[in-house]
């Protein structure tokens, strides 16, 4: 941005006073005494609960939304469990063992990256002044990938008939 800095000297990182004034004015729009009409509807919302409610009820629908929340919680618990197991068994001491474990568990590493992306975007946009649902669209495909992995793992369990029944009925309800 050519007008971000006060002068064209590459070593002088002083910010432009006009830019700083504009940022202060934009910050005032999100305060209750501003009277700015688009921000009035967002003054008293809960920062992370409002986007979660929007995601569940309007964005993905209740069945797929509940499945996605469950899958993300499950994926976080799997990643924490795998990390703690690797730490207790001292696999992180030798780099060759660590990298062979990563290549052996490459789907887990990929799903860990997807989970970090989903949680990161959700928290970053969820605490923003205007958590509109359109800012959460980049996480929808990745939520569906994690839900598919979650359903695959639940269905491949041999002794959990109730989990299979619940996951199958919620999956069928999400297509209706």
Secondary structure, DSSP 8 states (H G I E B T S, - for coil): -TTSBSSS-TT---B-HHHHHHHHHHHHHTSTTS--HHHHTTTT--TTHHHHHHIIIIIS-HHHHHHHHHHHHHHHHHHHHHHHHHHHTTTTSSHHHHHHHHHHTHHHHHHHHHHHHHHHHHHHHHTSS---GGGGGGGHHHHHHHHHHHHHHHHH-SS-HHHHHHHHHHHHHHH-
